[in-house]
């Protein structure tokens, strides 16, 4: 990925996190998962360098950690 692509990946990820943070119920959490899935499929590319692949892996891990925390606050069952 180029620097521009990496900036876009992070900007789009931040958007997904904002949606997650604003979620207040089960429907919001489902929408968050759809947004994350779209982000993941948009940037999932087998031709990534090791560094870029690691960045995406770390962002995904961060999402799931934050999702589970929020999920517990909303009162849903953890995935």
C-alpha positions in Angstrom: 0.0 0.0 0.0 1.1 3.6 -0.5 1.1 6.2 2.2 -2.2 7.5 0.8 -3.8 4.1 1.0 -2.6 3.6 4.6 -4.1 7.0 5.5 -7.3 6.0 3.9 -7.3 2.6 5.8 -6.9 4.4 9.1 -9.4 7.1 8.3 -12.0 4.5 7.3 -11.2 2.5 10.4 -11.7 5.6 12.6 -15.1 6.0 11.1 -16.0 2.4 12.0 -14.8 3.1 15.6 -17.0 6.2 15.8 -20.0 4.2 14.8 -19.1 1.6 17.4 -18.7 4.2 20.1 -22.1 5.7 19.4 -23.9 2.4 19.5 -26.5 2.1 22.1 -28.5 -1.1 21.4 -28.5 -4.4 19.6 -29.5 -2.9 16.2 -26.6 -0.4 16.4 -24.2 -3.2 17.2 -25.4 -5.1 14.2 -24.8 -2.1 12.0 -21.4 -1.7 13.5 -20.5 -5.3 12.5 -21.7 -4.6 9.0 -19.6 -1.5 8.7 -16.6 -3.4 10.0 -17.2 -6.2 7.6 -17.3 -3.7 4.7 -14.1 -2.1 5.9 -12.4 -5.5 6.2 -13.5 -6.6 2.8 -12.4 -3.3 1.2 -8.9 -3.6 2.5 -8.4 -7.3 2.7 -5.8 -8.0 0.0 -3.5 -11.0 -0.2 -0.8 -8.9 -2.0 0.0 -6.8 1.1 3.4 -6.3 2.5 4.1 -7.9 5.9 4.1 -4.4 7.5 0.7 -3.5 5.9 -0.7 -6.9 6.7 0.4 -6.5 10.4 -1.2 -3.1 10.5 -4.5 -4.5 9.3 -4.3 -7.4 11.8 -3.6 -4.9 14.6 -6.6 -2.7 13.6 -8.9 -5.7 13.4 -7.7 -6.9 16.9 -8.3 -3.4 18.2 -11.8 -3.4 16.8 -12.7 -6.7 18.4 -11.4 -5.6 21.7 -13.4 -2.4 21.6 -16.4 -4.2 20.2 -16.4 -6.7 23.1 -16.1 -4.0 25.7 -19.0 -2.0 24.1 -21.0 -5.2 23.7 -20.7 -5.9 27.4 -21.9 -2.3 28.2 -24.9 -2.6 25.9 -25.7 -5.9 27.5 -25.4 -8.3 24.6 -23.7 -11.7 24.6 -20.0 -11.6 23.5 -19.1 -13.2 20.2 
